[in-house]
């Protein structure tokens, strides 16, 4: 099974690639569409600002490549900023359109709860996922009891869509952690840095792809 990791110049790719290799996946790390097209599934990682990421994807033609591959039923997983890019739009820096695979808008944490309590932005550290539904790739064996994963982000997906599989609570903000729509999946946290549960989720997604 070949997993294509999309290299568009925005992301710490080493940790993702190493995590996949430890799970016995054959990894194709590339920025070239003709190389990535050989993969059985694609991963879109990302660290940085939404507008910069979309600009780079458009400049390289990777945005249209991703749309075509998704249309042709190839599985796609977005991680962190990579997940946010899969939504309709973002308010980060300047209003910017995303891929629109998921319903909702990427917005910044306000830093003040509804009770007037100040909280830290970014949302950084371990938080527990609450599951609202189970996608096909997670069906079967029971999930581990400890569902803590590692987040690092100042923006989150503001959505009420049923596409949200799991979320985390951060000072009253319902933060989508996993989203799923057809062959497209997104994880706001870093599964490759999320200990045993993160490895479990990556493994199950890979098995689902296979």
Secondary structure, DSSP 8 states (H G I E B T S, - for coil): -EEEEE-SS-S-HHHHHHHHHHTT-EEEEES-HHHHTT-SEEEE---S-HHHHHHHHHHHTHHHHHHHHHHTT-EEEEETHHHHTTEEEE-SSS-EE---SEEEEEEE--SB-TTS-B--SSEEEEEE-EES---GGG-SS---S--EEEEEESEEEE---TTEEEEEEETTEEEEEEEEETTEEEESS-GGGSHHHHHHHHHHHHHHH-
